[in-house]
Every structure is written in structure tokens, then in C-alpha cells.
Amino acid sequence: MRWAAPLIGIAGLAVVAASMPAGRETAKLALIAHVDKSDLRDARDRLAALRRGELGGGSAGAAAERGTKVESPADGGSDQPWDEDASLQFRSAAARTPWANRLGDWVDAAGTPLGAKPFAVGQVAQADQLTKVRIDVTALVREHGADLRINALGGLPVFATRESGANAPTLTVTGPHGTRTLTATADTEMNPSTQRPLGTEATMNAHWGVLIRFAQGADPQISRAVLTLTATKVFQDSARLLVFRNAVLDAPATPAAGAIADLAGWKQSQPVLGAQGELARPAAPPPSASGRPAKVLVSVRGSDLKVTSHSRHEGDVLTAWIEGTNLTATEDLIRVPGSPTEAYLTVILKLHDDWRATGGKLPGLTNTGQVNGDQHLCTIGGQALPFGGWGARPANGCYWSARTQFMEPKGDRVGAATYFYAQKPSDINGVNDWWREPLPKGRWAAYVQRVKLNTPGRDDGELAYWLIDRGRAPGGRLVQSAGGIVWRSTADPTAAINELWVNTYCGGSDCGPKPWPRSTVSYKRLTVTDALPDLAAIQAELDRLNGVGR
């Protein structure tokens, strides 16, 4: 059920000052307010941008805490923990970047993922009329910026959003340059009853948590920051409002007792790992560093890839594009020697600023049988099996694939996911498991894919990705990891990792309205190793390509 309440046009208001510093007086003021139904969002965003230019922000706070990475900074830029189209599953629905935990990720004042120690606490009484709530959030904003999550305990408060107009959330900040009031640049609610993003609604219910962001970065010179919310209605009882900071977590966690109103309901909203249609998560993620140097099994430069009418060599780089009616930018199938059962693929690529392709495939490790040119080399139980594991051809115990999926771009980022065909889990259109970070546009980046085949007869196969990108994952970050995969049902080498498929393809069978605009990609190199490569060395290579430090 989605709790909601209509805005009341004119009503008595009670202003409740909550969580004020010790020694300060609290006040209750009787006010009359009018709900302005016009949408002031654009004007307020422009004003906030102007103010950011006049008043510096500082850093976004700690970069990592107990496995938690926080995006930087809370200033309306693209590198945010969430977008306003955030939903139950995704922190950015357009980029298809998921939360580590459905219903969102946060860090408490002790640095604990999904912890229960708030940075600030507010209180709002049960009411059928508009009620102003003020919460002192100075400590949080001073150290981390103004990207807030509020969980309500007790009653069910419904707050006006920035779409409501005059009753939008505001943040009043006092610093060396004086006092200014900012209007929220993004807000939404978490709600397990729908997959639909709720960021354009006029109200938001805090029972499962509301997310609010202001154009204010961390600044140690801030002397006071006060959050003002307007409750349109508070159901059932008074509510305590716990203020945390939004974050990007690397792995699932369980909320601490007292952090969220309905812990049992929260648990029910999480996926059942290993169930039909869901991937299991390994008890421990793949190692972030190898105990020995990685051995190169095969490596190709961009200049080793074939040139078509939609590609060209530029030194040792291949630059290719999707355009017009052409869905395919690259199509190279390269043999991986030795038939390994575990391998790591490093792809160094650049999605150019013109990249607008609406979704499709990127390179990955595969075993479709195509590289051998004979679809009857693999047999199970005396039966020769046809090609499989791509293009709506199911994995058949011999043949499988693990290409990479890209999604429709949003701004300067492109969401990414797995795109694999296996016996378990199985999907005729490939299985998507979304990365926790998107690929960037306009600069060189890299991803490392790990495929570990299962032991025949067991569901112990694995798949993982690391993203290496100075802007979003400097030095490398594990962005996807899954287990419980059945890639094959025979130990025959013909079912091993035998292919590197350098496939850049838009679709499905379509790439949006025709004629398709140009989307350009460049490949520097693709390397298959038997162990995790040196991620720091890859970052250094990317820095050279991007001119960092020149």
C-alpha cells in the first residue's frame, strides 16, 4: 500500500523545532500558509547553482567507511548516490544502477552501513493539518554535505516534496558569508509496494525512508544548518525522524535494530538469493588482489581488431560506431587458448561524448561454439549439441556466453550489467545483474570481468566485474559479483572458456528511432589473464590515456 494524503490549501500550522542543540529554546508558532501549486523547480535550481558559485562547498566527506563508498559531492553533479528516478531496486532507474539493498542504502553517524545512530533526530506529532518540522542537521552537513535520508519511527508522516511548490523541503545554512536558504534539488520516497520511481510525486511518505538532496557540499565553516519539512498529514501517532546520509554500499547489509520502522517488512522486500530468477551471492567476494602475477592468455590491441565500414584504426586504437541502420560497431571472435575454467578479461575502452545507443552488448568471455566453426564438436550423453548461449539460443550444457550489457545513457554515464546465458539461472533473453556503478562517457575507463565455471553437477559457478575509472571507481572497485551459476554440465574442454567475443552491438534488434544517431566507442586493448590483473597498473594506464597529471 502506498500511503498518501492530499495537500491542504490553507490550514493552521504548528512549527516544531526538533533536535536543537542543548541550551537553545524550542518554539511553537501558529502560522497560516498557502500551498503554491506552481512548479518552481527550475527557477530554484538555477538560483541554487548561482549560490554554489558564490559560496564554496568543500569535499563530500569520507570516501570509504566500513566498505561503504559515498559519491561526491552533494552539489547537483552527476556523481551522486541516487537520482530522483530512484526506485525500490535502482538508485538510478535510467542508468539501471541498483542499490546494494532494496529500499536504499545509508550510513549512520558512527559510519555503520544501515546503522541506527542518527546524525540528528526530529519529532512530529500526529496531525491532520500542515505541520512544519525543523531539524538541526549542522553536524551532518558540515562534514558530509546535504544528501539526507530520513526514516520515520512510530507514526506515518507524509511530507510535501519540491514538486509541491511553496512547501518544498528547504535547508537554511549559516556560514561566514551569511545565511541562505536552499530548496531541495531532488527528493523521493522508498516504497516496497511499487517498482515505479516516485520522484515526481507531490508528497512522500517517510515510513520506508525519504531521500532529500540540497546543493550544499561539506563545509567545515558552516555554523548552522536547519532542515525544514512540511508534513501534509501524520497518520496514527507521532513520529520520530531519524536523519542519516545516503551512500553507495558495496554489499548487502541488514538494518540495525531501531534504524527502520518495519525490519520484518524490509527483509521481505529483499530478493531471495539463489531462488528462481535470482542470483546467489558468494559468501566472500572475489579477491581484490591476486597472490601472484597474472599470466596473459591472450591480448589484442585495438589495431588487431578488424576494420569495417563503421570503424577505423587510429594508431593502436580501434574506433567504431553505430549509426544510421547499422547496429554493430565491432564483431570479433578470438580464441582463448588452453580451455581455462577461470579467466579474467580486461577491456580498456572509451564511450565517446556522442554515445547515445539505447542499450546493447559489450565484450565478454564466451563459449558459443562459433570460434570452432563446427557446432557439433561438443557432445553430452553421446548427443552432439548445436551452437547455443546467445541470440535466444539457450545454454545447453556445452555452450554458454557472458557478454556485457550497456543501457541507455543518462548524462555523462552509461548503466551496465551482466548479459549472460547459462543453464542456471536461465533467461531466453540473457540474465542481467546490474553493476553498482555506471560506465563513464567522454574518457578512457576499464572493466575486468571474471568468469569461473562451475564444477559439472554443481551450481558453484561465479561471475564478477570490477570497474576502473578515476572519476567513479579510482584504482578499481568491485561493482558486481554473483554465484550459484551453472554454466556447463560437462568437463569436456569444448565447454570451457574458449572465446573472447569483442561484440559492440545495439539491441536486441533495434536502437531507438531511426536513423540511429552516431554512437562512437574506442578500444585500446582487451586482455585475458588467468588471475586478477594489477588494478593499480590499469588505473595508471588510464591516467596516461586521459592525460591525468600532464
N, C-alpha and C positions, 0 to 999 in steps of 0.2 A: 504493500500500500504506500502511496506517495502522500505524505501529509502536506497540506497546503491551506492557505487562508487568504481571502481577498484583502487588498489594501483598503483601508478606511479613509475616506476623503478628508474629513475634518473630525478630530477627536481630541479629548484631553490626553496629555502626555505626562508621564512621570519619568523624570530623568534620574537614573540610578548611577551614582558614581561607585564603581566597584574596584576592588584590589588597589586602593590608593596607598601610597607609601605611609608608613607609620607616622602618626602625629598630624596628618592632614585631615581636615574636616570633610565629611561627605555631605552632600546636599541633595534634597529632593525639590525640584522646581516644577510648578504647574505651568504648562505651556499649551499653546494652541498651534497646530501645524497643519499645513495644507500639502497634500500629495500632488506634486507636479508630474503629470503623466508624460510630458515631453521627454525625449531621449537626449540627454546632454552629454552622452558618452564621448563623441568625437571632440567637442569643444574642451571637455575636461582633460582628455588625453593630450591634446595639443598644449594646454596650459601646463600639465604636469611635465611635458617634455621641455618646455621653456624653463620651468623651475629647476629641472635637473641640470640644465646648462648653467644656471646661475649659482647653484649650490651643490658642491661636490659630494659624492656619495661614499667613497671608501670601498673596502673589499666586502665580499659577501660572507665573510666569516670562515669558519674552519672548513677545510677541504675534505677531510675524512674523519669520521668518528665511528669506531667500532664497526667497520665495514660499511659505513654509510657515506655516500658521496653527495654533496649538496651542490646543485648547479649555481652558477654565479652570473651576475649579481641580480638582485630583485629590482631591476630597473627598466623592465619592459623589453629587454633584448630577447634574442632567440633562444639563448641557453637557459631555459627555465625548467624547474622541476615538473611543471604542468602547464597545459594550455587551457583556455576557457572551454574547449570542447572535451575536457577530461570527463571520463565516464567510470562506471563500475570497474571496468577492466583496464582501460587505457588512460595514461596521463596525458597523451595526445592522441585523440582518435584519428585525426587526419594523418599523422605520421605513423600511427599504429605502434607507438612505443608504450609498452604495458607498465603498470605498477608492479612492483615485486609482490605486493599484496593487494588483492581486490579491495576496493573501498579506500585506497590511497595509502601513502607512506608518510610518516612523520618521525621527528626526533624530539625528545623531551629536553628539559633544561639540564639534565645530567648527561646528555649525549647518548641516551639509550634509544635504539630503534623501537618505535611503537611503545615507548615508555610512558609512565603515568605522572612524572613530575613536571607540572606545567611551568611555563615561563611567567604566566600571570593567570589570575582567576577572576571571573566576573560572576555576577548574580543577577537574575531577572525573575521577577515574581510572576505567578500565573495572572494572565490579563487577557481581556477581550478587546483592548484598545491599543493604539500605537504607543509603544514604550521605548524611550531612549535608554541605551545602555552604554556606559563609558568604562573602558578598561585601560589601566595604565600598563603599557607594553614597552616601557622605556628600555628595560634590560635586554629584551629580545631584539628590538630594532637597532639599538646601539651596537650590538655585537654581530648580528646576523642579517640585518635588513628587514624589510617588511613583507615577508611572504608567510602568511599565518594560516594555521589550521585551528579550528575551534570545534571541540567535541562537547556536546551538552549531556549532562547527567541529571536525572530527575525528570523535570518537565520536558515538553516538546516545543521549543521555541522556533518560530518561523520569522526570518529576517528579510527585510527589503534588500534587493540587490541593486547594483549600479544601473540596471535597466529600469528601475522604478523611478528614477529622476531625483527629486529633491531629498529622498530618504536613503540614498545610496550610502554604503559604508564610507566613512572618512577617517583619516589619520591626521591628527594635529601634532606637528613636530616643532619643538623649540630647540634652537641651537644658536651658535654665535652670530648668525645672520638674521635672527629674529624668529618669529613664529609664522608658520604657514600651514594651511590645511589642504591635504591631498584627497582626491576622490579615488576610490578603488579602480585600478586598471583592468582587473579581472576578478570574477568571483563565481562560484558554483557550489553545488552540494554533491555529496556522495550519497547514493541511494541504491540498495541492492535489488529493488523491485523493477529496475529497467536498465537496459544496456544503452539507452539513449542519453547523449550528453544533455545536461540541464543548465548550461551556462548562459542561455538566453532567456531564462525564466525571470519573472519579476520578483519572485520570492525564493528563499532557500531554507530548508529545514536542517537544523543542526544536530538532529538525533544521531545520524551516522557520520557527521562531520561536515563543516563548510570550509571552503578554501577561499582566501581573500589575499590579493596581492596589491601593493601600492608601489609607485615609482620612487622608492626610497631604499638606497643601499645602506649597508652598515656604515656607521659614522660614530667614532668614539666621542665626538664633540657634542652629540645630541644630549641635552639636559633633560628633556621630557618628550615622550611620545604617547598620545592618548588615542585609542581606537574608539570610535563612536558607531554603534549599530542601532538600527531601528527595528524593534520586534513588532511585527504586524499582529501577532497573536501568540500567546503562550498557552499550550494545551496542558490539561491535567494538573500541573503542580509547578512550583517554582523550579528553576533550573540553575545549576552551576555550569559555568562556561570555562572550560579548560583550554588554554592557549598554548599551542605547540608551534613548531616551524615545519613547513613542508620540506621534504627531502626526496632524494633518489636513493633507494636502498639496493644493495647488490643481491640480496637473497631474502626469501620469505622470513617472516618473524611472527610471533604471536603477541598481541597487545598485553601489556601488564595489567594486572587487576586494578580496576579503577580508572583506566585510561579511556574507556569507551562504555557507553551505556549498556549495550547488549552484546556481551562477549560470545554467548552461545550463538546468537544470530550472525555475528561476524564470522565465526568459524563455519557456519552453514553456508555462507556466501562464497567461501574459498573453494577452488577446484579440488576434486578428489584425485590426487596424483596417482597415476597408474590405472585409473578406471578407463572404460571405453571412451575414446575421444580425447583423453587427457594423457599428457606425458608424465612419466615419473621423473623425479629429480634425484640425482646421485646423492648418496649420504654425504659425500665430500666432493666439492667441485674439482675439476681437473687442476693439476698443479699449475701455479702461475710461473714457475721457473723449472727448467729441466736440470736434472742432476748431471747431465753430460752434454757435450756439444751435439747439436742436431746434425744428422747425416743427410745430405741432399740426395734425394732420389731422382728428381728431375727438376730442371729450372729453365724457363723460357723468358726471353726478353720480349718486349712489345714488338720489336723488329723481327722476331721469329714467327709472329702470327701472320697469317695470310692477309693480303690486301684484296679488298673487293671494291665495287663501285661506291661503297659507302664507308671507306676507310683509307688511311694513308699512313706511311711511315714518316716519323719526324725524329731523325737520329735513331736511338734505340727504343723509341716510344711508338706504340700504335695508337692513333687517334681515329675513332669510328663514330658513326652517328646513325640515329633512327630519324627518318624524315619522309615526308610525302606519303607513300603507301608501303614503305619498306619497314618491316617490323624488326629485322635482325641487323644488329651492328657488328657482332662477331660470332663466329661459329667454327671453333677449332676443337678437335677431339685429340688429345695427346695421351699416349700410352704411359702408364706408371709402371716401371719395371719392378720385378720381384714379387708381385702379388701380395703386398703387405696387408695385414689385418688391422693396423692402426697407422694413421698418417695425418700430417698437418699441412694444410695448404695456406700459403701466404699470398695475398693478392694486393699489389700496390696499384691504386687506381685514382683517377680524378674524374668526378662528375662535374662537368663544366657548369658555369652560371646559367647556360641556356637549357639545362636539363629539365624537361617538362613531361617526360614519359610517365604515363599514369599507373604503371605497375608491370612487373615482369621479372625476368630471370637474370642473374649474375653468375659468375663461375663458381664451381664446386667440384668435389670429388664424387665420382660416379662409377657404376659398373653396369651399363645398359646393354653391353654386348656389341655395340656398334663399332668399337675400336678394332675388334677382331674381324669384322666384315662377314661373319658367319653366325647366324642366330641359333645354331643347333650344336654348339660346342659344349654347352653345359647340360648335364643330364642329372635327373633325380629319379631314383627307382627305375632306371632303365628308360626313362622318357626324356627325349631331347626337348629342351624348352625354348620357346621363341624369345625374341627381344622383349624386355619389359622394364618397368620402372621409370617411365616418362610418357608424356603426351597421352594421358588417360589409359596407359597400359599398366596394369598393376604389377607391383613387385611379386615375383613368383618363386622365391627361394634361392634363385641364382642371381637374377638381375634386379638392381635397385639403383637409386640415384639420390644425391644430396646437393643439388644446386642451391643457390642463394636467391632470396626473393627481395625485390625492391618495391616500394609502394609509391603512391602519388606524392610528389614533393610538396612541402609546406615551407614557404620562405626559403631559407638557406639550408634546409635539411631534407633528407630523404629517409623515410622509415624503412627498416629492413627486417627480415625474418628468415627462418629456415624455409626451404621448399624441398621436401624430401618424399620419396616413395619407398616405403618399407612394408614388410608383412604385418608388423605391429608397431605403432598404430598405423592404420591404413586409411587412405582417402584417395579416391579416384582422381582428384584434382591436386594432390600433393598436400602435405601436412605443414602448416605454418605455426611456428613458435616464435613470438616476436622478440626482437632484440630490445634490451633496455635502453639503448642509445641509438640514435639515427646516424646514418652516413652524412657527412657534410657535402655541400656544393661549393665549387669555386676554389678548392685546394686539394693537394695530394693527401690521401689517407690510406690506411691499410686495414685489412681484416685477416685474421688467421682462423681457419676452420679446422676443427679436429673431428675425425671420424674414427670411431673404434667399433669394429664389427663385433657382433655377438658370438658367443660360443654356440654352435649348432645345437638346437634343442633347448636353449636357454634365452631368456629375454634380458641379457646383460649388455646389449649394445648401447653406445653413447654417441652424442653429438654436442659440440660446443663451438662457440665463436668468441674471439677477442677482437675488439676494435682498438686500433691505434690511431689517435688523432689529437694533435696538440690542443685543439680547441675544446674537445669534449671528453677525450679519454687519453690524456697525456701519459706516455710511457706504456700504454696498453691497459685495457680493462676487460674483464670477462663480462660479456653482455648477453650471453645465452648459454644454457647448459641443461641437457636433458638426458635421461637414461631410460631403461626399460624398453629399448628398441630392438626389434627383431629384423635385422637386415637380410639374413640368409638362413637357409636350413641345411646347407651342406658345407663341409670344409674344403671342398674342391677349390683349387686356385682360380678356376674360372668364375667363382663367386666372390673373389676378394676385391680389394681396391685396385682396379686396373686402369682407371681413366681419370684424366683431368679434363673437364668439359668447360672450355672457355666460351661460354654462351652468354651473349648480351642480347636480350630479346624482350620486346614489349608485348604483353599479353600473357595468357590466353590467345585470343585471335584478333584482338583489337587494341588500339592505343588511344582511344578517345575520338573526338570529332575529326574528320578528315578535311583537308590534307593535314597529316600529322606534322606539327612544327619540329624543327631540328632539336634533337637532344644529343649532346656530344659527351663521349667518355674517352678517356685516355688510359692505357695500361703501360706501366713501366716494366713490371716483371711479375711472374707467377712462379712460385717455388714450392715443391712438395718435399717435405722432410719426414724423418722417422720419429722426431721428437719436437717438442715445442721450441721454436726458434727464439733467439735473443730479442725480446720485445724492445729493449732499450736501443739496440742497434737499429731496429726498424724505425724507431722514432727519430734517431739521428739521421737516417737516410731520408725520411720525410722532411725533416727540418732543412736539409740541404736542397731538396727539390723545391720547397716552398720559400727558400731564401731567408729562413729564420737566422738571425744573428749576423746578417750581412750589414 
